[in-house]
Amino acid sequence: MVKLSAEALEAMVTDSPNASLTHALYWAERGWPVFPLAPNDKLPLFPNPHRNAKGPDGKPIQCEGQCGLLGHGVKDATRDPEKIRRMFAGRPDANVGGATTGRIVIDVDYQHDGTRVESLPTTRVHLSGRGNGNEHLIYLMGGAVGQTLTQGKLAQGVDLKAGPNAYVVLPGSTHPETGRPYTVADDGVEEHPLTDDEVAAVWAEYGAPLPGSRRAQAPASGSPSPSRDLLAPGGPRESSKVLNALRNPPERGKGVTNDWLATVAGHYARLHRENREFYEVEVGRAIAMVDPDYEDANKTIESIWNTEHSKEGDHAFAVAQRVQAKLVEHDAKAAFGRALAELDPAPPFDLGTLEDVLARPEQEQYRIKGLMLADGFTSIVAQRKTGKTTFNLNMADAMLTGRDFLGRFPVVPVDGNIAILNYEVSGHQLGLWADKVGVDRKRLILVNLRGRRNPLSHEQDRAELAARLRAYDVESMFVDPFSRAFYGESQQDNTQVQAFLNDLDVFARSEVGARDVVLNVHAGWNGNRSRGASALEDHPDSIVWLRKSDEDTENGPRYLSALGRDVDVDEDQLAFDPSTQRLSLTGFGSRLQARREQKTTALEGPILGVIRQDPGLNTSAIEKRLRELQVRFQKGDVNQALNQMAQTGSVRRERGQFGAVLNYPAGQTLGIANGGVRNDF
């Protein structure tokens, strides 16, 4: 068997990041209910949560822990490892108190004339850290009489601790006076069950009344502390001062009674801060030695109690309660997480080696080839009034039917249905537009949320919406727009926006079961970036931009471009058919190309006027005439316009002398340079 010597206990302290917790768990495993004592002390660590509080009857509140708070001394003792960890968390220097539940402890103080009678059976012995040989003889309750024992005094220098309402300082703790640890004399000796006959023999040899012959009273020492060798809270100097005061009480009428009483009362107020009744009994006994009728006794007793309790412990009490509350909250979160995991288990991880992943059945890379990845997150960043709702409906129709999107991009159709979380327009209006586009009436699910609380931020609404969308077998989900679906405080905060986007992915994929997410985002004033945090452009797999022409007219042309993972679509002009609400790409190019064509068209008339008046001019001569006419253009614009006019047949260009290119009017000019395309949108 291992002997828990002082060296062994010191090793336990050294090796453990929380020595007190290690000791507490060690003794709990051996049947001791434990609780924390103050560092290097024998008093409970946690102050009484009901100190100075009184009940409806005006008397001090008597609570044995049913309030659920810590601070009830030995009533906090437990063998539950989780509770022990909470009590000792962050308190590596705390001492360990052990409730004598099911045990009988005989405390022999040899320095105060204590003796160990021969009738005491051999049992396990705990040695005091005082280092003077004082002992705790540890017995188990082995008979009916033992069950009736509590705490009291057996003889001079011999105290009794028994039952759940008493406690002792356990080995591993340090003594208040010496700082040395309490130890076990020989761990190979078992705790002896003390029988009724043995109790009778021991009590008889000590000359003490048998248990039950009289009602147990407060110990003669006046202390509910765990042992007679408990040093006073103030240390040796205070102990000597108080002991001297008690041994030499003042004479009545000398004018020093109140000072003497304050000294004695202060000592007992600290010693019995968890039990005011003991405090009042001890101070009452003390004042009775000087003046039983001292008129200021009650006033001084009350004042000293209040002073000591306000001066000490308030901060510790507040800290202890805050720590306890935080620990409870921490445990509650952990328990909630475990319960939630059991009720709603997460899907398994998509995990495997590269070889495993490549060996899986081949899947389509794109939902819309070149524009939207399969199982992806796509953002549509649109300037105001660019027709993003019409664009969404055209996209949804293509995804349902499989027809080429915008007449250019092949589509892998969805097997299920498509839902639109519509925060922006009325449900009726959206329905009319969708019907004009020709979207399948039975496969497009409209969730109209304008004017309603946001279901994404309301737990019950969110769960109900997810369940209903699952019932509709929604495979792709549109959210329109981000600015109204977002439930954070600031759309400019990257952390909040990224958290929302992650949560939107979780809602769509894990809760609804959708594969594709499309989020509409409003663009900034120039249409070149999203309005809001940069996370809006970091999160998507691909971004589709919808922009107006530079003139920003209501019925002007609209332009599309896209960029992302394996997505790169150059800007091109969209065409809109008002009769079918259908969109298509024209191939006319970007806004830059449109600006160039506009310049060319603007120069046609003045150039024709010049060469009709003077046929055969070269380009430089035409530029000089245009400047004289105050026609605005830039370098290269006139030559580009002449080339365009030559292609359309309005100008004939011929080589002249020395290779000069000469320009002549040629036949009937065309009114529309590029053919007719309606841009009403």
C-alpha positions as CSV (number, residue, x, y, z in Angstrom):
1,M,0.0,0.0,0.0
2,V,1.1,3.6,-0.7
3,K,1.8,5.8,2.3
4,L,0.7,9.3,1.8
5,S,3.6,11.0,3.4
6,A,4.3,14.7,3.3
7,E,6.7,14.2,0.4
8,A,4.1,12.2,-1.5
9,L,1.5,14.9,-1.0
10,E,3.9,17.6,-2.1
11,A,4.6,15.6,-5.2
12,M,0.9,15.5,-5.9
13,V,0.8,19.2,-5.6
14,T,3.8,19.7,-7.9
15,D,2.5,17.3,-10.6
16,S,-1.0,18.7,-10.8
17,P,-2.1,22.0,-12.4
18,N,-4.8,22.2,-9.7
19,A,-3.5,20.4,-6.7
20,S,-6.6,21.1,-4.6
21,L,-8.8,19.5,-7.2
22,T,-6.6,16.5,-7.4
23,H,-6.8,16.1,-3.6
24,A,-10.5,16.6,-3.6
25,L,-11.2,14.0,-6.3
26,Y,-8.8,11.6,-4.5
27,W,-10.7,11.8,-1.2
28,A,-14.1,11.7,-3.0
29,E,-13.2,8.4,-4.6
30,R,-12.5,7.1,-1.1
31,G,-15.9,8.0,0.2
32,W,-15.4,11.5,1.6
33,P,-17.9,14.2,0.6
34,V,-15.6,17.2,0.0
35,F,-15.9,21.0,-0.3
36,P,-13.3,23.8,-0.6
37,L,-11.8,25.6,2.4
38,A,-10.0,28.9,2.3
39,P,-6.3,28.7,1.3
40,N,-4.1,27.8,4.2
41,D,-7.1,27.9,6.5
42,K,-9.9,25.7,8.0
43,L,-12.8,27.9,7.2
44,P,-15.1,27.4,4.2
45,L,-13.9,29.2,1.1
46,F,-17.3,30.5,0.1
47,P,-19.0,33.0,2.3
48,N,-22.7,32.5,3.4
49,P,-24.9,33.9,0.6
50,H,-27.5,34.8,3.3
51,R,-25.3,36.7,5.6
52,N,-27.1,39.5,7.4
53,A,-30.3,38.4,5.6
54,K,-33.5,37.9,7.6
55,G,-36.6,36.0,6.9
56,P,-40.3,37.2,7.2
57,D,-40.1,36.5,10.9
58,G,-37.2,38.9,11.4
59,K,-34.8,36.0,12.2
60,P,-31.7,35.2,10.3
61,I,-32.4,32.9,7.3
62,Q,-31.6,29.3,8.0
63,C,-30.7,27.6,4.7
64,E,-28.9,24.3,4.3
65,G,-28.2,24.7,0.6
66,Q,-31.7,24.3,-0.8
67,C,-31.3,27.8,-2.5
68,G,-28.8,26.2,-4.9
69,L,-26.0,28.6,-4.1
70,L,-22.6,27.8,-2.7
71,G,-21.6,29.1,0.7
72,H,-23.3,26.7,3.1
73,G,-20.1,25.3,4.6
74,V,-20.2,21.6,5.1
75,K,-23.6,21.4,3.4
76,D,-21.8,22.1,0.1
77,A,-19.9,18.8,0.5
78,T,-20.3,16.3,-2.3
79,R,-18.8,13.2,-4.0
80,D,-20.0,14.2,-7.4
81,P,-16.9,14.7,-9.6
82,E,-18.5,17.4,-11.8
83,K,-19.7,19.4,-8.8
84,I,-16.3,19.1,-7.2
85,R,-14.6,20.3,-10.4
86,R,-16.9,23.3,-10.4
87,M,-16.2,24.2,-6.8
88,F,-12.5,23.8,-7.1
89,A,-12.1,25.3,-10.6
90,G,-9.6,28.1,-10.6
91,R,-8.7,27.5,-6.9
92,P,-5.5,25.5,-6.9
93,D,-4.5,26.7,-3.4
94,A,-7.7,25.9,-1.6
95,N,-7.7,23.5,1.3
96,V,-10.0,20.5,1.2
97,G,-12.7,19.9,3.9
98,G,-14.2,16.5,4.3
99,A,-17.7,15.9,5.8
100,T,-17.7,13.1,8.4
101,T,-20.7,11.5,6.8
102,G,-20.7,7.8,7.8
103,R,-17.6,8.4,9.9
104,I,-16.5,9.1,13.5
105,V,-13.4,11.2,13.9
106,I,-11.7,11.6,17.2
107,D,-9.4,14.6,17.3
108,V,-6.6,14.2,19.9
109,D,-4.8,17.5,20.7
110,Y,-1.8,16.5,22.8
111,Q,-0.7,20.1,23.4
112,H,-4.0,20.7,25.3
113,D,-3.7,17.6,27.5
114,G,-5.4,15.2,25.0
115,T,-4.8,11.5,25.5
116,R,-5.4,8.4,23.3
117,V,-7.1,5.8,25.5
118,E,-6.3,2.2,25.2
119,S,-9.8,1.2,24.3
120,L,-9.5,3.0,20.9
121,P,-9.1,0.4,18.2
122,T,-6.4,0.7,15.6
123,T,-7.5,2.6,12.6
124,R,-6.3,5.0,9.9
125,V,-4.7,8.2,11.4
126,H,-4.4,11.6,9.8
127,L,-1.6,13.8,11.1
128,S,-2.0,17.5,11.6
129,G,0.1,19.8,9.5
130,R,1.0,21.6,12.7
131,G,3.8,19.0,13.1
132,N,3.2,18.5,16.8
133,G,1.8,14.9,16.6
134,N,-1.9,15.9,16.9
135,E,-4.0,13.2,15.3
136,H,-7.4,12.6,13.7
137,L,-8.4,9.0,14.3
138,I,-10.7,8.0,11.4
139,Y,-13.4,5.4,12.1
140,L,-16.4,4.2,10.2
141,M,-19.8,4.1,11.8
142,G,-20.2,0.4,12.7
143,G,-23.3,0.4,14.8
144,A,-26.6,2.1,15.7
145,V,-25.1,4.2,18.4
146,G,-22.5,5.6,16.0
147,Q,-25.4,6.9,13.8
148,T,-26.5,9.2,16.6
149,L,-23.1,10.8,17.1
150,T,-22.5,14.4,16.1
151,Q,-19.8,16.8,17.2
152,G,-18.8,17.6,20.7
153,K,-16.1,17.2,23.4
154,L,-15.1,13.8,24.8
155,A,-12.5,15.0,27.2
156,Q,-9.9,17.7,27.8
157,G,-8.0,17.9,24.5
158,V,-10.2,15.3,22.8
159,D,-12.9,16.5,20.3
160,L,-15.5,14.4,18.4
161,K,-16.5,15.0,14.8
162,A,-19.2,12.7,13.3
163,G,-22.1,12.7,10.9
164,P,-22.8,14.9,7.8
165,N,-22.9,18.2,9.8
166,A,-19.2,18.1,10.9
167,Y,-16.0,18.2,8.9
168,V,-12.3,17.9,9.2
169,V,-9.4,19.2,7.2
170,L,-8.2,16.4,4.8
171,P,-4.6,15.5,4.0
172,G,-3.1,17.5,1.2
173,S,-4.4,20.7,2.8
174,T,-1.9,23.0,4.5
175,H,-2.0,24.1,8.2
176,P,-2.7,27.8,8.8
177,E,0.2,28.2,11.2
178,T,3.0,26.1,9.6
179,G,2.0,25.9,5.9
180,R,2.8,22.2,6.0
181,P,0.4,19.6,4.6
182,Y,-1.8,17.3,6.6
183,T,-0.7,13.7,6.0
184,V,-1.8,10.1,6.4
185,A,0.3,8.2,9.0
186,D,-0.1,4.8,7.2
187,D,-2.4,4.4,4.2
188,G,-2.1,0.7,4.6
189,V,-4.3,0.8,7.7
190,E,-8.0,0.7,6.9
191,E,-10.7,2.7,8.6
192,H,-12.0,0.6,11.4
193,P,-15.8,0.3,11.8
194,L,-16.5,1.4,15.4
195,T,-19.1,-1.0,17.0
196,D,-21.6,0.0,19.7
197,D,-19.6,-2.0,22.3
198,E,-16.4,-0.2,21.3
199,V,-18.2,3.2,21.5
200,A,-19.4,2.4,25.0
201,A,-15.9,1.3,26.1
202,V,-14.2,4.4,24.6
203,W,-16.7,6.8,26.1
204,A,-16.4,5.1,29.5
205,E,-12.6,5.4,29.5
206,Y,-12.8,9.0,28.6
207,G,-15.5,9.5,31.3
208,A,-17.9,11.0,28.8
209,P,-21.7,10.4,28.9
210,L,-22.9,7.8,26.4
211,P,-24.4,9.1,23.3
212,G,-28.1,9.9,23.8
213,S,-27.8,10.4,27.5
214,R,-27.8,14.2,27.0
215,R,-28.4,16.6,24.2
216,A,-25.3,17.5,22.4
217,Q,-24.2,21.1,22.9
218,A,-21.7,23.4,21.3
219,P,-18.2,22.3,21.9
220,A,-16.6,23.6,25.1
221,S,-14.1,25.4,23.0
222,G,-17.0,27.3,21.5
223,S,-15.9,26.3,18.0
224,P,-17.8,24.6,15.2
225,S,-14.4,24.5,13.4
226,P,-13.1,21.1,12.2
227,S,-10.5,20.6,14.9
228,R,-9.2,22.0,18.2
229,D,-5.9,22.7,16.5
230,L,-7.6,25.1,14.2
231,L,-5.7,28.4,14.5
232,A,-7.7,31.6,14.7
233,P,-8.3,33.3,11.3
234,G,-5.8,36.1,12.1
235,G,-2.8,33.9,12.6
236,P,-0.6,33.3,15.7
237,R,-0.4,37.0,16.7
238,E,-4.2,37.3,16.9
239,S,-4.6,33.9,18.6
240,S,-2.2,35.0,21.3
241,K,-4.0,38.3,21.7
242,V,-7.4,36.7,22.0
243,L,-6.1,34.0,24.2
244,N,-4.6,36.5,26.5
245,A,-7.8,38.5,26.6
246,L,-9.8,35.4,27.5
247,R,-7.4,34.4,30.2
248,N,-7.2,37.9,31.6
249,P,-10.7,39.4,31.4
250,P,-10.9,43.0,32.7
251,E,-12.4,43.9,36.0
252,R,-15.9,45.3,35.9
253,G,-16.1,49.1,36.0
254,K,-12.6,49.8,34.7
255,G,-13.8,51.4,31.5
256,V,-12.2,48.9,29.2
257,T,-15.0,46.3,28.9
258,N,-16.1,47.5,25.4
259,D,-12.6,47.4,24.0
260,W,-12.0,43.9,25.4
261,L,-15.4,42.8,24.1
262,A,-14.6,44.2,20.6
263,T,-11.4,42.2,20.5
264,V,-13.1,38.9,21.6
265,A,-16.2,39.5,19.4
266,G,-14.0,40.3,16.3
267,H,-12.2,37.0,16.8
268,Y,-15.4,34.9,17.0
269,A,-17.0,36.8,14.1
270,R,-14.3,35.7,11.8
271,L,-14.1,32.2,13.3
272,H,-17.9,31.6,13.0
273,R,-18.7,33.8,10.0
274,E,-20.9,31.0,8.6
275,N,-22.9,30.6,11.8
276,R,-24.1,33.6,13.7
277,E,-25.7,31.5,16.5
278,F,-22.3,30.0,17.5
279,Y,-20.9,33.6,17.4
280,E,-23.5,34.9,19.7
281,V,-23.2,32.0,22.1
282,E,-19.4,32.3,22.3
283,V,-19.4,36.1,22.8
284,G,-22.2,35.8,25.3
285,R,-20.2,33.3,27.4
286,A,-17.2,35.6,27.2
287,I,-19.0,38.8,28.4
288,A,-20.6,36.8,31.2
289,M,-17.1,36.4,32.7
290,V,-16.8,40.2,33.0
291,D,-20.3,41.6,33.3
292,P,-23.4,39.5,32.5
293,D,-25.5,42.7,32.6
294,Y,-23.3,44.8,30.4
295,E,-25.8,47.2,28.8
296,D,-23.9,47.7,25.5
297,A,-23.3,44.0,24.9
298,N,-26.0,43.5,22.3
299,K,-25.0,46.7,20.5
300,T,-21.3,45.7,20.3
301,I,-22.1,42.1,19.3
302,E,-24.3,43.4,16.4
303,S,-21.8,46.1,15.4
304,I,-18.8,43.8,15.3
305,W,-20.7,41.1,13.3
306,N,-21.8,43.7,10.7
307,T,-18.3,45.3,10.6
308,E,-16.4,42.1,10.1
309,H,-18.8,40.8,7.4
310,S,-18.8,44.0,5.4
311,K,-15.0,44.4,5.8
312,E,-14.2,40.9,4.7
313,G,-15.8,38.5,2.3
314,D,-18.0,40.9,0.3
315,H,-15.6,40.9,-2.7
316,A,-14.9,37.2,-2.3
317,F,-18.6,36.5,-2.1
318,A,-19.4,38.5,-5.2
319,V,-16.5,36.9,-7.1
320,A,-17.6,33.4,-5.9
321,Q,-21.2,34.0,-7.0
322,R,-20.1,35.4,-10.4
323,V,-17.8,32.4,-11.0
324,Q,-20.5,30.0,-10.0
325,A,-23.0,31.7,-12.4
326,K,-20.5,31.6,-15.2
327,L,-19.7,27.9,-14.5
328,V,-23.4,27.1,-14.5
329,E,-23.8,28.9,-17.8
330,H,-20.8,27.1,-19.3
331,D,-22.1,23.7,-18.1
332,A,-25.6,24.6,-19.5
333,K,-24.2,25.5,-22.9
334,A,-22.2,22.2,-23.0
335,A,-25.3,20.2,-21.9
336,F,-27.5,22.0,-24.4
337,G,-25.0,21.2,-27.2
338,R,-25.0,17.6,-26.3
339,A,-28.8,17.4,-26.1
340,L,-29.1,19.3,-29.4
341,A,-26.6,16.9,-31.0
342,E,-28.7,13.9,-29.8
343,L,-32.0,15.5,-31.0
344,D,-30.7,16.9,-34.3
345,P,-27.5,15.0,-35.2
346,A,-25.2,16.7,-37.7
347,P,-24.6,15.1,-41.1
348,P,-21.4,13.1,-41.4
349,F,-18.3,14.9,-42.6
350,D,-17.6,14.8,-46.3
351,L,-14.1,13.4,-45.8
352,G,-11.8,11.1,-47.8
353,T,-8.5,10.8,-49.6
354,L,-8.0,12.4,-53.0
355,E,-8.2,8.9,-54.5
356,D,-11.5,8.2,-52.7
357,V,-13.0,11.5,-53.8
358,L,-11.9,11.0,-57.4
359,A,-13.4,7.5,-57.4
360,R,-16.9,8.8,-56.6
361,P,-19.5,8.8,-59.4
362,E,-18.9,11.7,-61.7
363,Q,-21.0,14.7,-61.0
364,E,-21.9,17.7,-63.1
365,Q,-19.5,20.7,-62.5
366,Y,-22.1,23.3,-63.4
367,R,-25.7,24.0,-62.8
368,I,-25.5,26.6,-65.6
369,K,-22.3,26.0,-67.6
370,G,-19.9,28.8,-67.4
371,L,-22.1,30.8,-65.0
372,M,-23.2,28.9,-61.9
373,L,-21.4,25.9,-60.3
374,A,-23.4,22.9,-59.2
375,D,-24.0,22.9,-55.4
376,G,-22.7,26.4,-55.4
377,F,-23.4,29.8,-53.9
378,T,-24.1,32.5,-56.6
379,S,-24.5,36.2,-55.9
380,I,-26.3,38.4,-58.4
381,V,-24.9,42.0,-57.8
382,A,-27.3,44.4,-59.5
383,Q,-27.6,48.2,-59.8
384,R,-31.0,49.6,-58.9
385,K,-33.8,48.9,-61.4
386,T,-31.7,46.7,-63.7
387,G,-34.3,44.0,-63.8
388,K,-32.8,41.5,-61.3
389,T,-36.2,40.0,-60.5
390,T,-36.8,39.4,-64.2
391,F,-33.3,38.0,-64.4
392,N,-34.0,35.6,-61.4
393,L,-37.3,34.4,-63.0
394,N,-35.5,33.7,-66.3
395,M,-32.8,31.8,-64.5
396,A,-35.4,29.8,-62.4
397,D,-37.3,28.9,-65.6
398,A,-34.1,27.7,-67.3
399,M,-33.2,25.6,-64.3
400,L,-36.6,24.0,-64.2
401,T,-36.9,23.3,-68.0
402,G,-33.2,22.8,-68.9
403,R,-33.4,25.3,-71.8
404,D,-30.2,27.3,-72.5
405,F,-30.1,30.3,-70.2
406,L,-30.0,33.6,-72.0
407,G,-29.9,31.6,-75.2
408,R,-26.2,30.9,-74.6
409,F,-25.5,28.9,-71.4
410,P,-26.4,25.2,-71.2
411,V,-28.3,24.2,-68.0
412,V,-28.5,21.0,-66.0
413,P,-32.1,21.1,-64.8
414,V,-33.1,20.5,-61.2
415,D,-35.0,17.3,-60.3
416,G,-36.9,19.0,-57.4
417,N,-38.4,22.5,-57.1
418,I,-37.2,26.1,-56.8
419,A,-38.1,28.5,-54.0
420,I,-37.7,32.3,-53.9
421,L,-37.5,34.0,-50.4
422,N,-39.0,37.2,-51.5
423,Y,-38.4,40.1,-49.1
424,E,-38.8,43.0,-51.6
425,V,-42.0,43.0,-53.7
426,S,-45.6,41.9,-53.0
427,G,-46.4,38.2,-53.6
428,H,-49.0,39.0,-56.1
429,Q,-46.7,41.2,-58.2
430,L,-44.0,38.5,-58.2
431,G,-46.5,35.9,-59.2
432,L,-47.7,37.9,-62.2
433,W,-44.1,38.5,-63.4
434,A,-43.3,34.8,-63.0
435,D,-46.4,33.8,-64.9
436,K,-45.5,36.1,-67.8
437,V,-42.0,34.5,-68.0
438,G,-43.8,31.2,-68.2
439,V,-42.3,29.5,-65.1
440,D,-43.9,26.2,-64.1
441,R,-46.7,27.1,-61.7
442,K,-46.4,23.9,-59.7
443,R,-42.6,23.9,-59.3
444,L,-41.8,27.5,-58.2
445,I,-42.4,28.1,-54.5
446,L,-42.9,31.7,-53.5
447,V,-42.1,32.6,-49.9
448,N,-43.4,36.2,-49.5
449,L,-41.8,37.9,-46.5
450,R,-42.2,41.5,-47.2
451,G,-43.6,43.2,-44.0
452,R,-43.1,40.0,-42.0
453,R,-40.6,39.2,-39.3
454,N,-37.4,37.6,-40.6
455,P,-37.7,33.8,-40.2
456,L,-33.9,33.4,-40.5
457,S,-33.5,35.1,-37.1
458,H,-36.5,33.5,-35.3
459,E,-36.0,30.0,-34.2
460,Q,-39.5,28.7,-34.4
461,D,-40.2,30.5,-37.8
462,R,-37.0,29.2,-39.2
463,A,-37.7,25.6,-38.2
464,E,-41.2,25.8,-39.6
465,L,-40.0,27.3,-42.9
466,A,-37.3,24.7,-43.3
467,A,-39.7,21.9,-42.7
468,R,-42.2,23.3,-45.3
469,L,-39.5,23.8,-47.9
470,R,-38.2,20.3,-47.4
471,A,-41.8,19.1,-47.9
472,Y,-41.8,20.9,-51.3
473,D,-38.5,19.2,-52.2
474,V,-36.7,22.5,-52.8
475,E,-33.5,21.9,-54.7
476,S,-32.5,25.5,-55.4
477,M,-33.2,28.6,-53.3
478,F,-33.2,32.3,-54.3
479,V,-32.9,35.0,-51.6
480,D,-34.0,38.5,-52.7
481,P,-32.3,40.7,-51.5
482,F,-29.5,40.4,-49.0
483,S,-30.1,43.8,-47.4
484,R,-33.5,42.7,-46.1
485,A,-32.7,39.0,-45.3
486,F,-29.6,40.1,-43.2
487,Y,-30.3,40.0,-39.5
488,G,-27.1,41.5,-38.1
489,E,-26.5,45.0,-36.8
490,S,-24.2,46.3,-39.6
491,Q,-24.0,45.3,-43.3
492,Q,-20.5,46.9,-43.3
493,D,-19.2,44.5,-40.6
494,N,-17.3,41.7,-42.3
495,T,-17.6,39.4,-39.2
496,Q,-21.3,39.8,-39.0
497,V,-21.9,39.5,-42.8
498,Q,-19.7,36.4,-43.0
499,A,-21.5,34.8,-40.1
500,F,-24.8,35.5,-41.9
501,L,-23.6,34.0,-45.2
502,N,-22.3,30.9,-43.4
503,D,-25.7,30.6,-41.6
504,L,-27.6,31.0,-44.8
505,D,-25.6,28.1,-46.2
506,V,-26.5,26.0,-43.2
507,F,-30.2,26.9,-43.5
508,A,-30.3,26.2,-47.2
509,R,-28.3,23.0,-47.3
510,S,-28.6,21.3,-43.9
511,E,-32.0,22.5,-42.8
512,V,-33.9,22.8,-46.1
513,G,-31.8,20.3,-48.1
514,A,-31.3,22.6,-51.1
515,R,-28.2,22.3,-53.3
516,D,-28.0,25.7,-55.0
517,V,-28.2,29.1,-53.3
518,V,-28.7,32.4,-55.2
519,L,-28.4,35.7,-53.3
520,N,-29.4,39.0,-54.8
521,V,-27.2,41.9,-53.6
522,H,-27.6,45.6,-54.4
523,A,-24.6,47.2,-56.1
524,G,-22.9,50.5,-55.2
525,W,-23.6,53.7,-57.1
526,N,-21.2,52.8,-60.0
527,G,-22.2,49.2,-60.2
528,N,-18.6,47.9,-59.8
529,R,-18.9,46.3,-56.4
530,S,-21.4,45.0,-53.9
531,R,-23.0,47.5,-51.4
532,G,-21.8,46.3,-48.0
533,A,-18.9,44.3,-46.5
534,S,-16.3,42.7,-48.7
535,A,-17.4,39.3,-47.4
536,L,-20.3,39.6,-49.9
537,E,-17.8,39.1,-52.7
538,D,-15.4,36.7,-50.9
539,H,-18.1,34.1,-50.0
540,P,-19.8,33.2,-53.4
541,D,-18.5,30.7,-55.8
542,S,-19.5,33.0,-58.6
543,I,-20.8,36.6,-59.0
544,V,-23.0,37.8,-61.8
545,W,-23.1,41.6,-62.3
546,L,-26.1,43.4,-63.9
547,R,-25.3,47.0,-64.9
548,K,-26.9,49.8,-66.7
549,S,-25.5,51.7,-69.6
550,D,-23.5,54.9,-68.9
551,E,-26.5,57.1,-69.6
552,D,-28.4,55.3,-66.8
553,T,-31.7,55.7,-68.6
554,E,-34.8,53.7,-67.5
555,N,-35.2,51.9,-70.8
556,G,-31.5,51.8,-71.8
557,P,-29.6,48.7,-72.4
558,R,-28.5,46.3,-69.6
559,Y,-25.2,44.5,-69.4
560,L,-24.1,41.2,-67.9
561,S,-20.7,39.9,-66.8
562,A,-19.6,37.1,-64.4
563,L,-16.5,36.0,-62.5
564,G,-15.8,33.2,-60.1
565,R,-14.4,29.7,-59.6
566,D,-14.2,28.4,-63.2
567,V,-16.5,31.2,-64.2
568,D,-15.4,34.1,-66.5
569,V,-17.9,35.8,-68.7
570,D,-17.0,39.0,-70.5
571,E,-19.5,41.9,-70.3
572,D,-22.2,41.7,-73.0
573,Q,-25.4,43.5,-73.7
574,L,-28.7,41.9,-72.8
575,A,-31.8,42.0,-75.0
576,F,-35.3,42.0,-73.5
577,D,-38.5,40.8,-75.3
578,P,-41.4,42.6,-73.6
579,S,-44.0,40.2,-75.0
580,T,-42.4,37.1,-73.4
581,Q,-40.4,38.8,-70.6
582,R,-37.5,36.7,-71.9
583,L,-33.8,37.8,-71.8
584,S,-31.0,36.9,-74.1
585,L,-27.4,37.9,-74.8
586,T,-26.9,40.0,-77.9
587,G,-23.2,39.6,-78.6
588,F,-23.0,43.4,-79.2
589,G,-20.3,43.6,-76.5
590,S,-19.7,45.8,-73.5
591,R,-20.5,49.3,-72.4
592,L,-17.0,50.4,-73.7
593,Q,-17.8,49.0,-77.2
594,A,-21.2,50.7,-77.0
595,R,-19.6,54.0,-76.2
596,R,-17.3,53.7,-79.2
597,E,-20.2,52.9,-81.5
598,Q,-22.1,55.9,-80.2
599,K,-19.1,58.1,-81.1
600,T,-19.0,56.6,-84.6
601,T,-22.8,57.2,-85.1
602,A,-22.4,60.8,-83.8
603,L,-19.6,61.5,-86.3
604,E,-21.4,60.0,-89.4
605,G,-23.5,63.1,-90.2
606,P,-20.7,65.7,-90.0
607,I,-18.3,63.5,-92.0
608,L,-20.8,62.9,-94.8
609,G,-21.5,66.6,-94.9
610,V,-17.8,67.4,-95.4
611,I,-17.0,64.8,-98.1
612,R,-20.2,65.6,-100.0
613,Q,-19.1,69.2,-100.1
614,D,-15.5,68.2,-101.0
615,P,-15.2,64.6,-102.2
616,G,-11.8,62.9,-102.1
617,L,-10.4,64.3,-98.8
618,N,-8.0,62.2,-96.8
619,T,-8.6,61.6,-93.1
620,S,-6.4,64.5,-91.9
621,A,-8.2,67.0,-94.1
622,I,-11.6,65.7,-92.8
623,E,-10.4,66.1,-89.2
624,K,-9.3,69.7,-90.0
625,R,-12.7,70.6,-91.5
626,L,-14.6,69.0,-88.5
627,R,-12.5,71.1,-86.1
628,E,-13.5,74.2,-88.1
629,L,-17.1,73.1,-87.7
630,Q,-16.4,72.7,-83.9
631,V,-17.3,69.0,-83.9
632,R,-15.8,67.3,-80.8
633,F,-13.8,64.1,-81.3
634,Q,-10.7,62.4,-80.0
635,K,-7.6,61.1,-81.9
636,G,-8.5,58.0,-83.9
637,D,-12.3,58.5,-83.7
638,V,-12.6,59.9,-87.3
639,N,-10.6,57.1,-88.8
640,Q,-12.6,54.5,-86.9
641,A,-15.9,56.2,-88.0
642,L,-14.8,56.1,-91.6
643,N,-13.9,52.4,-91.4
644,Q,-17.3,51.7,-89.9
645,M,-19.1,53.8,-92.5
646,A,-17.1,52.0,-95.3
647,Q,-18.3,48.6,-93.8
648,T,-22.0,49.8,-93.9
649,G,-21.6,51.2,-97.4
650,S,-22.2,54.9,-96.7
651,V,-18.6,55.9,-97.6
652,R,-16.2,54.6,-100.3
653,R,-12.5,54.7,-99.5
654,E,-9.9,54.5,-102.3
655,R,-6.1,54.7,-102.5
656,G,-4.9,57.9,-104.1
657,Q,-1.5,59.4,-105.1
658,F,1.4,58.4,-102.9
659,G,-0.8,55.9,-101.1
660,A,-3.1,58.4,-99.4
661,V,-6.6,57.0,-98.5
662,L,-9.3,59.3,-100.1
663,N,-12.9,59.3,-99.0
664,Y,-16.0,59.7,-101.2
665,P,-19.7,59.6,-100.5
666,A,-21.1,56.3,-101.8
667,G,-24.8,55.6,-102.5
668,Q,-27.6,55.7,-100.0
669,T,-26.7,55.7,-96.3
670,L,-28.2,53.4,-93.7
671,G,-30.3,54.9,-90.9
672,I,-29.4,52.2,-88.3
673,A,-25.7,51.2,-88.2
674,N,-26.0,48.0,-86.2
675,G,-29.4,46.6,-87.2
676,G,-32.4,47.0,-85.0
677,V,-32.4,45.6,-81.4
678,R,-35.0,46.8,-79.0
679,N,-33.5,47.6,-75.6
680,D,-36.6,48.4,-73.6
681,F,-36.0,46.6,-70.3
